[in-house]
Amino acid sequence: MAETADDPRASASLAALWAAVLLGVAGVAVLAAVFVAPLLAGAREPPFLEGQVPKNSLLYQRSTPRPHGVLHLAGSGTNIPLTRALADAFVARNPDAHIVVFESIGSSGGVMAVYDDVVDLGLISRPLNERETALGVDAIPYARVPVVVAVNLSVPDVAITTTELADIFAGRKTRWADGAPIVVLQRERGDSGHLAVAAALPDFAAADAAAYRERRWRVILHDRAMQEALAITAGAVGLLDVGAISLQRLPLRALELDGYAPSEASVQSRRYPFAKDLSFAALEAPTGLAAEFIRFAHSDEGRALMVAHGYIPLPEVQ
């Protein structure tokens, strides 16, 4: 026999159903508060380019306090592949040491992190600006790396001229040698690789600035994202450092520029004009494990590792 609205059994069933629904909603809310909210908070966390590193930031929470025998570094994504390779080699010789190289927070983030004593050493891939110098932060250069025009392996071209590079970013050159369309991937304003190329090539600087204003190209915000986008996008081209391609064995090709490969000899002679310096940032003269790691970077073993992957070791600053 069917239940009716006036049937006590129907009322009891409806009450039980609503109770189950409410309990389910409450359970979802609890799970969201416990598990999802922290993830969303981390995703929304703004970059700290000014002022202090927030005490509730994931970087702060994961890197403070730092126990004895632990070294924490953070900063520019350009530095990360080489710094991690140096850290692995250093720990192989010093098994009691523990070195953590965090994911990219940019050169500006690295400076602020070391200024606020969140990390032991910052990683930067551009010169310090006046504000950063005024904070008392020092740069300790250790390597120079060529900035290259990197392309997806679907691109048939193996070389490019500086004029063609400017034309590509200006939208005047739109196809590769086989007629396939060129897909330009641009980094955000202030990216150290774009700054290095712009400083050496005024025509590129003008084309790059116009592209930002006109929102002409897809803008990529992080080194790793750029590497992945170049690797999976047919016809793609963008600026990258040669060391990242070598150390991480990325499926990309670095184009010759005006007939020159990005070698140490061509960079030092300035025939290959695009390069940037990598430095550690420190607030005071590094001591302890930080000083040992910097000395290792300048050692014969550290320098050999750099050379093997296209980096140019810089002399130790006394």
C-alpha positions in Angstrom: 0.0 0.0 0.0 1.4 3.4 -0.9 2.3 5.9 1.8 0.4 9.3 2.0 1.5 12.7 3.3 -0.6 12.1 6.4 0.9 8.7 7.0 3.2 8.8 10.1 5.6 6.4 8.3 5.9 8.9 5.4 6.7 11.7 7.9 9.3 9.6 9.6 10.9 8.7 6.2 11.0 12.3 5.2 12.6 13.3 8.5 15.2 10.6 8.2 16.0 11.7 4.6 16.4 15.3 5.6 18.6 14.3 8.5 20.8 12.3 6.2 21.1 15.2 3.7 22.0 17.7 6.5 24.6 15.3 7.9 26.0 14.9 4.4 26.3 18.6 3.9 27.9 19.1 7.3 30.4 16.4 6.5 31.3 18.0 3.2 31.8 21.3 5.0 34.1 19.8 7.5 36.1 18.1 4.9 36.4 21.3 2.9 37.5 23.2 6.0 40.1 20.6 6.9 41.5 19.7 3.5 40.4 22.0 0.7 40.6 25.4 2.3 44.3 25.2 3.1 45.0 24.2 -0.5 42.9 27.1 -1.8 44.6 29.5 0.6 48.0 28.4 -0.7 46.8 28.8 -4.3 45.6 32.3 -3.6 48.8 33.3 -1.7 50.1 36.5 -3.4 53.8 36.9 -4.3 55.7 38.9 -1.7 57.6 41.4 -3.8 57.4 44.2 -1.3 57.6 44.4 2.5 58.0 41.2 4.5 57.4 37.5 3.9 54.0 36.8 5.4 54.3 34.6 8.5 51.3 32.6 7.3 53.0 31.9 3.9 53.8 28.3 3.0 57.4 29.2 2.4 57.7 30.7 5.9 56.0 27.8 7.6 58.2 25.2 5.8 61.5 26.9 6.2 61.5 28.3 9.7 63.0 27.4 12.1 66.1 25.9 10.4 67.9 23.3 12.5 71.7 22.9 12.5 73.0 21.1 9.4 70.2 22.3 7.2 70.5 24.9 4.5 67.4 26.5 2.8 67.6 28.4 -0.5 64.8 30.0 -2.6 64.5 32.5 -5.4 64.7 32.7 -9.2 63.6 29.7 -11.2 66.6 30.2 -13.5 69.0 29.3 -10.7 67.1 26.2 -9.4 68.3 23.5 -11.8 72.0 24.4 -11.3 71.6 25.0 -7.5 70.0 21.7 -7.1 72.7 19.9 -9.1 75.3 21.7 -6.9 73.4 20.7 -3.8 73.3 17.0 -4.8 77.0 17.0 -5.5 77.8 18.8 -2.2 75.6 16.4 -0.1 77.3 13.4 -1.8 80.5 14.7 -0.3 78.9 15.8 3.0 76.2 13.3 3.8 75.3 14.9 7.1 74.2 18.1 5.3 70.7 18.6 4.2 70.0 21.3 1.5 66.5 22.3 0.5 66.0 24.3 -2.7 62.4 25.5 -2.8 60.4 26.0 -6.0 60.6 29.3 -7.8 59.5 32.5 -6.0 61.4 34.8 -8.3 64.5 36.9 -7.8 62.5 39.6 -5.8 61.0 36.9 -3.6 64.5 35.4 -3.0 65.8 38.8 -1.9 62.9 39.4 0.5 63.1 35.8 1.9 66.7 36.2 2.8 66.1 39.7 4.2 63.4 38.4 6.5 65.6 35.4 7.5 63.2 32.9 6.0 66.0 31.3 4.0 69.8 31.2 4.4 70.5 32.2 0.8 68.4 33.8 -1.9 68.8 32.9 -5.6 68.8 35.8 -8.1 69.3 36.0 -11.8 69.4 39.7 -12.3 71.3 42.6 -10.7 70.1 43.9 -7.3 68.0 47.1 -7.6 68.6 50.2 -5.5 65.9 49.3 -3.0 67.4 45.9 -2.4 70.9 47.2 -2.1 69.5 49.8 0.4 68.2 46.9 2.5 71.8 45.7 2.9 71.5 42.6 0.7 74.6 41.6 -1.2 74.9 39.5 -4.4 77.5 36.8 -4.6 77.9 35.8 -8.3 78.8 32.3 -9.2 77.7 31.5 -12.8 76.8 33.1 -16.1 74.3 31.4 -18.4 73.4 32.1 -22.0 69.8 33.0 -22.7 68.7 31.1 -25.8 65.9 31.1 -28.3 64.4 27.7 -27.5 61.9 25.9 -29.8 59.7 22.9 -29.7 61.3 19.9 -31.5 58.6 20.1 -34.2 60.4 23.3 -35.5 62.7 22.5 -38.4 64.8 25.7 -38.0 68.2 25.3 -36.3 69.3 29.0 -36.5 67.9 32.5 -36.3 69.1 36.1 -36.7 68.6 38.8 -34.2 66.5 40.6 -36.8 64.2 37.6 -37.2 63.9 37.3 -33.4 62.6 40.9 -33.1 60.3 40.3 -36.1 58.9 37.2 -34.5 58.0 39.0 -31.2 56.7 42.0 -33.3 54.4 39.7 -35.2 56.0 40.4 -38.6 57.5 36.9 -39.0 54.8 34.3 -38.5 56.0 31.1 -40.1 58.9 28.7 -39.8 60.9 27.4 -42.7 58.4 24.6 -43.4 55.5 27.0 -43.4 54.2 25.9 -40.0 52.9 28.8 -37.8 55.2 30.3 -35.1 53.6 30.1 -31.6 55.2 32.8 -29.5 55.4 32.2 -25.7 56.3 35.3 -23.7 57.4 35.6 -20.1 55.9 38.1 -17.7 57.2 41.7 -17.4 60.5 41.8 -15.6 61.6 38.3 -16.4 65.4 38.2 -16.2 65.8 36.4 -19.6 63.7 39.0 -21.4 65.6 41.8 -19.6 68.9 40.3 -20.8 67.8 40.1 -24.4 66.2 43.5 -24.3 69.4 45.1 -23.0 71.4 43.7 -25.8 68.9 44.1 -28.6 66.8 47.4 -28.7 64.6 46.2 -31.5 63.6 43.2 -29.4 63.0 45.5 -26.4 60.6 47.6 -28.5 58.8 44.6 -30.0 58.5 42.9 -26.5 57.1 46.0 -24.9 54.5 46.5 -27.7 53.5 42.8 -27.4 52.7 43.3 -23.7 50.7 46.4 -24.3 48.7 44.7 -27.1 48.4 41.4 -25.3 49.7 39.8 -28.4 51.2 36.6 -27.0 50.4 34.0 -24.3 52.3 35.1 -21.2 53.9 32.3 -19.1 54.6 33.2 -15.4 57.2 30.6 -14.2 60.3 28.9 -15.6 58.9 25.4 -15.2 55.6 26.4 -16.9 57.6 27.8 -19.8 59.6 24.7 -20.1 56.5 22.5 -20.2 54.7 24.8 -22.6 57.6 24.8 -25.1 57.9 21.1 -24.9 54.2 20.3 -25.6 53.3 23.1 -28.1 54.0 22.5 -31.7 55.8 25.4 -33.4 56.5 27.1 -30.1 59.3 29.5 -29.4 60.4 31.3 -26.2 63.4 32.5 -24.2 65.0 30.1 -21.9 68.5 29.5 -20.4 70.7 26.9 -22.0 71.6 25.3 -18.6 68.0 24.3 -17.8 67.7 22.5 -21.1 71.0 20.6 -20.5 70.6 19.8 -16.8 67.0 18.7 -17.1 67.4 17.0 -20.5 64.4 19.0 -21.8 63.1 18.0 -25.3 63.9 21.4 -26.7 66.3 22.9 -29.2 68.4 26.0 -28.7 68.8 27.9 -32.0 72.1 29.4 -33.1 72.0 33.2 -33.2 73.6 35.1 -36.1 75.6 32.0 -36.8 76.9 31.5 -33.2 76.1 28.8 -30.7 75.6 29.8 -27.1 79.1 28.6 -26.0 81.4 30.0 -23.4 83.8 31.3 -26.0 81.0 33.1 -28.0 79.5 34.6 -24.8 82.8 35.8 -23.5 83.7 37.3 -26.8 80.2 38.9 -27.0 79.6 37.4 -30.4 76.7 35.7 -28.7 75.1 38.7 -26.9 72.5 37.2 -24.6 73.5 36.0 -21.1 72.7 36.7 -17.5 74.5 36.2 -14.2 73.3 33.9 -11.4 74.0 34.9 -7.8 73.4 34.0 -4.2 71.8 36.8 -2.1 72.9 37.2 1.5 72.2 39.8 4.1 75.4 39.3 6.0 78.7 37.5 5.1 77.6 33.8 4.9 78.9 31.5 7.6 78.7 27.8 8.5 77.0 25.5 6.0 76.0 28.5 3.7 79.7 29.5 3.4 80.8 25.9 2.7 78.2 25.5 0.0 79.3 28.8 -1.7 82.9 27.6 -1.6 81.9 24.3 -3.1 80.2 26.2 -6.0 83.5 27.9 -6.7 85.5 24.7 -6.3 87.0 22.7 -9.2 84.2 20.2 -8.9 81.5 22.8 -8.8 83.0 24.6 -11.8 83.3 21.4 -13.8 79.6 20.7 -13.2 78.7 24.1 -14.5 80.9 23.8 -17.6 79.4 20.4 -18.4 76.0 21.9 -18.7 76.7 25.1 -20.6 77.2 27.5 -17.6 80.2 29.8 -17.3 81.7 29.8 -13.9 82.4 33.2 -12.4 85.4 34.0 -10.3 85.0 34.0 -6.5 84.6 37.5 -5.1 87.0 38.0 -2.2 
